[in-house]
Amino acid sequence: MKEILVVYHSQTNHTHKMAQAVFNGASSIKGIQTTLKRANETGPDDLLRCSGLAIGSPEYFGYMSGMIKDMFDRTYEDTHDKKEMFRKPYVLFISAGNDGTGALNSIRRILKGYRLKEVYEPVIAKGETDNTVLDRCEELGKVIAAGCEAGIY
């Protein structure tokens, strides 16, 4: 069975709400197993096993959260050159106090090293995570899960 891994870090619960919405969207697609994990609990085996990846981070000081960066640091050597990672689809969601572009660009730059493929426009919540943002996150989850299930990605 194909798996979507939703990885996130959250201190204020904004990114957690977004992650839960992405998880709910992905879980609604038949034939897909969905796993929701905090970044500090995510290891190389999780990244290698999943069929698609959704990563969520708050934006701190114009950058991704330290825990998301830590996950990348801990998993890179064991995963980046594995065939299971080549062009694996991913999507991003960011909770931002500013505009989110700093976190977005830093995550994208790192994921190029993993040789993953971004498959859908990221969701960036500026300020509160209202129902519009959560609906977009649910759609994000549905898109990556349906694409993986259909073999598009």
Buried (B, 14 or more C-beta within 10 A) or exposed (E): EBBBBBBBBBEEEBBBBBBBBBBBBBBBBEEBBBBBBBBBEBBBEBBBEBBBBBBBBBBBEBBBBBBBBBBBEBBBEEBBEBEEBEEBBBBBBBBBBBEBEBBBEBBBEBBEEBBBEBBBEBBBBBEEBEEEBBEBBBBBBBBBBBBBBEEEB
